[in-house]
Amino acid sequence: MEILIKLSQFLLSLSLLIILHELGHFIPAKLFKTRVEKFYLFFDIKFSLFKKKIGDTVYGIGWLPLGGYVKIAGMVDESMDTDQLAGEPQPWEFRSKPAWQRLIIMLGGVFVNFVLAFIIYIGMTYAYGDLYVSNKDMKHGVWVQSDLMKNIGLKNGDRIAKVDGKEFEHFNDVSYAVLMGHQIEVERSGEMLTIDLPTDLLGQLSSGAQAGPLFGLRVPFIVTAFPENSPNEGNLKANDIIKSINGIDTPFADMVMEQLELSKGSTVDVVVERNGNDEKTVAQINEEGKLQVVFAAMLPISNHEKLGNYTIVQEKYSFIESIPVGIVKGKDKVVGYLDQLKKMVKPETGAYKGVGGFKAIYDIFPQYWSWEVFWNITAMLSIMLGVMNLLPIPALDGGHVVFLLYEMISGRKPSDKFLENAQMVGFFILIGLLLFANGNDIYKAIFVR
């Protein structure tokens, strides 16, 4: 069932983005009386799952879920159908329209992508508001979960005050800033320290050697279940919160783990909070420093406030207030994605190792249904689709836009033969990128554990 939920979200999001992107081309084409021969969700190589002709347009669903397309008459596109270009230009063809109309048709798809993303962020702001922990109130500091971050000097309990000299209001924003940053300032025991981040931080994380989150909120060690034959089942119970080990206070899971590491192969005295009361018991630690229980490594953000560890800030917005807030969120996401692309084109950062294909997109959807998560992912994917389509690569919208701008500035239109050759070059570039991205997915699935 979990796989079905995950797959349903993936296909629904992908289908929504493809249809709306292609509508961005379809609508202005129709407004400018340009004939659209096909409008397809997914690719119909050899055959279609469904198709119906209405007017001059065949609407259909292909069998290969790698995208979608509109086929506009008189346009050199990915179909490489050059037969229609052999005759005289017809009034309803793309090539017969003024350059400014062709430009609007080509920009329509990415325009819809960006507008969709901003609408989603506005809607989410209105529906859900903001729920966060203020970074300035992180009095307990962070739980460092990545060996990479430990190796560069970050310690449990450090409060990350600034990244590249910038302060952050939301703790949720700090992790991404660190990924993209060069230097962090941390508060440790009342002192401010500076830590330089490795240039290839993204590359090391993307390689899979340092998988998982960098750091997060410090959580108490709450026992949730017991593996088979656990020697501690009975002395400890589900929902116990470990408060101390051998008389040493352990309010957070990372502190419990430190004490377990120091107590390998021994029996320890433990104080747990059980049903609101503190109770004494004992526990056996194996030779690997494990308690042999399952604990809650993550908690819903509201639970943190109930446990008294953090003050949760919740902000609600009226519909009018949601508009500027949502626009700022969308703008920040666009800028953030552009920063990621800059990192990817610099080999020294190793960020290209994180490029993923369809499996990577599939993997970001959760195994449970959450409209908030779904719309958040869809908005980000819409931005990614818009930015990627604007790249000046022939066969992408951005490539067509470059040629149209050249025509509008110079007054000279590139020949159909030139456009055909450029389209072919762009096609092979896209195939190469597709193979690289999905090859990364396959490599990680086979070799990275």
Disulfide bonds with the S-S distance in Angstrom:
none
